[in-house]
Amino acid sequence: MARELVAHNKPVFDQLHPAVYGAAVGLVAWFALAAWILFDRQSDIELPLAMVSVLLLVAVLVPWALSLVWKRHVMPHQHPTKISFHDWP
C-alpha cells in the first residue's frame, strides 16, 4: 500500500488519560451520595448504605494506592506522564 494509516513518530500509550480516572471517581462519589439521599428514608437502611459506601471507598482507594506505588517505581525509559488530552491517541 502506498498510504499507511499509522502515524509515525508519535508515542503510543497503553493507559487511559488521567481525566478518565478522575471522572470515574467523581461518578462513584455521585453514586454513593445519591444512594444516601434517595434511600435513607427508612430507619433500618443505614448499615447497608454504610457497607456499600465502604465498598465503593475501597474500590477507589485500592487503585489509587496502586497508582502511587507505580509512580514511585517508574522506569526511566517510560513515556512522560504529562500529556495533554489533545495529544492523547
Backbone hydrogen bonds, N-H to C=O, Kabsch-Sander energy under -0.5 kcal/mol:
donor,donor_aa,acceptor,acceptor_aa,energy
7,A,5,L,-0.5
10,K,7,A,-0.5
20,V,17,H,-1.6
21,Y,17,H,-0.9
22,G,18,P,-1.9
23,A,19,A,-2.2
24,A,20,V,-2.0
25,V,21,Y,-2.2
26,G,22,G,-2.2
27,L,23,A,-2.2
28,V,24,A,-2.0
29,A,25,V,-2.4
30,W,26,G,-2.3
31,F,27,L,-2.3
32,A,28,V,-2.3
33,L,29,A,-2.4
34,A,30,W,-2.5
35,A,31,F,-2.3
36,W,32,A,-2.1
37,I,33,L,-2.3
38,L,34,A,-2.9
39,F,35,A,-2.2
40,D,36,W,-0.8
41,R,39,F,-0.8
42,Q,39,F,-0.7
45,I,42,Q,-0.6
49,L,45,I,-2.0
50,A,46,E,-2.4
51,M,47,L,-2.3
52,V,48,P,-2.3
53,S,49,L,-2.3
54,V,50,A,-2.4
55,L,51,M,-2.4
56,L,52,V,-2.4
57,L,53,S,-2.3
58,V,54,V,-2.6
59,A,55,L,-2.2
60,V,56,L,-1.1
61,L,57,L,-2.9
62,V,58,V,-2.3
64,W,60,V,-1.5
65,A,61,L,-2.7
66,L,62,V,-2.3
67,S,63,P,-2.1
68,L,64,W,-1.8
69,V,65,A,-2.0
70,W,66,L,-2.3
71,K,67,S,-2.5
72,R,68,L,-1.7
73,H,69,V,-1.7
74,V,71,K,-0.9
78,Q,75,M,-1.4
83,I,81,T,-1.2
88,W,84,S,-0.5
88,W,85,F,-0.5
